[in-house]
Amino acid sequence: MAQPGRRQGFLSFFSGFIVGVLAMVGVLYFTAPQLLPLPQPKPETPTKAPYEYYVIIDEATGATIMYVSVVTVNPGDELITEDNKRYVVVRVEENRAYARYVEDVKVRTKREPAP
């Protein structure tokens, strides 16, 4: 059987070890943020120059189809004109977007029954 003095010495050593570990954790907790470098802000990505409006031009005829404000026009965007012609934007140069005619579309009204 273990001697009482030996057991008490082990408990004393173990409790001193735990107190030391906790003291080190406390010191690191309060000093580490001061020793670590500050987080750097994310570099800003250059943004595309916004335009007040875009002019959408028919690629084949050069005629102006419409003016668009509020949104940015990108290649691949589609639009339907008031005379039900569908166009796809093929390229954008500054605030001029060139669109290619695709097809005539049938737009039904609320009064027409669904197919």
Number of C-alpha atoms within 10 A of each C-alpha: 3 6 7 9 9 10 11 11 11 12 12 12 12 12 12 12 12 12 12 12 12 12 12 11 12 12 11 13 11 10 11 11 10 10 9 8 8 8 6 6 6 6 6 6 6 6 6 8 8 12 13 11 15 21 18 23 20 19 19 10 8 11 11 15 19 14 13 15 11 10 11 14 21 15 13 12 14 16 17 17 12 9 10 13 14 17 23 21 21 15 17 17 9 12 17 16 26 23 26 17 16 12 12 13 12 9 10 10 8 7 6 8 7 7 4
